[in-house]
Amino acid sequence: MDKGKFDSLLKVRDRDDTTTEVGRGGRTRTAGVGKRSDNDYRQVSAYIRKDTHQRVKIALLQEEREFSELVEELLSSWLDART
């Protein structure tokens, strides 16, 4: 039987998703599980100025970093400074 053009995608889908990986920021995570389904995370929203958001997105793209990682770091630092 000929290999189809989607065989490589099926192999990725069928792989064992219980492996642990080290992601950006040095955090470990289970492959195939995102923050949305991780009980350690909550989705929140905030209002910030459009120009601030645009500048932050550009800077994060340049650093290859996620917005949620930045927010987590800033909030944790703020909490640490209060003690």
C-alpha positions in Angstrom: 0.0 0.0 0.0 1.3 3.5 -0.9 2.1 5.9 1.9 -0.3 8.7 2.0 0.7 12.3 2.4 -0.8 12.4 5.8 0.9 9.4 7.3 3.4 11.5 9.2 0.5 13.4 10.8 -1.1 10.2 11.9 2.1 9.0 13.5 2.2 12.2 15.5 -1.4 11.8 16.5 -0.9 8.2 17.6 2.3 8.8 19.6 2.2 8.3 23.4 1.2 11.7 24.8 2.3 11.0 28.3 5.9 12.0 27.8 7.3 14.9 29.8 9.0 17.8 28.0 10.8 20.9 29.3 9.2 23.9 27.7 10.3 27.5 27.4 11.1 29.0 30.8 12.3 25.7 32.1 8.9 24.4 33.1 8.0 20.7 32.5 4.8 19.8 30.9 3.1 16.7 29.5 3.3 16.6 25.7 -0.1 17.1 24.2 -1.6 18.9 27.2 -2.1 22.6 27.0 -2.7 25.2 29.7 -6.4 25.3 28.9 -6.8 21.7 30.2 -4.2 22.0 33.0 -5.9 22.6 36.4 -2.8 24.5 37.6 -3.8 27.4 35.2 -6.7 29.8 35.0 -7.6 32.0 32.1 -7.9 35.7 33.1 -8.5 38.9 31.2 -7.4 42.5 31.8 -7.8 45.7 30.0 -4.5 47.3 28.7 -3.9 50.1 26.2 -3.8 49.0 22.6 -0.3 50.5 22.0 1.1 48.7 25.1 -0.4 45.4 23.8 1.1 45.9 20.4 4.6 46.8 21.7 4.5 43.8 24.1 3.5 41.4 21.3 6.4 42.6 19.1 8.9 42.3 22.0 7.6 38.8 22.9 7.9 37.6 19.3 11.5 38.8 19.2 12.2 36.9 22.4 10.2 33.9 21.3 8.2 34.0 24.5 4.5 33.6 25.4 2.3 36.4 26.7 1.1 34.2 29.6 4.7 33.5 30.7 5.4 37.2 30.9 2.2 37.9 32.9 3.0 35.0 35.3 6.6 36.3 35.8 5.4 39.9 36.4 2.7 38.9 38.9 4.9 36.5 40.8 7.6 39.2 41.1 5.0 41.6 42.3 3.8 39.2 44.9 7.4 38.4 46.0 8.2 42.1 46.4 5.2 42.5 48.8 6.6 40.1 51.3 
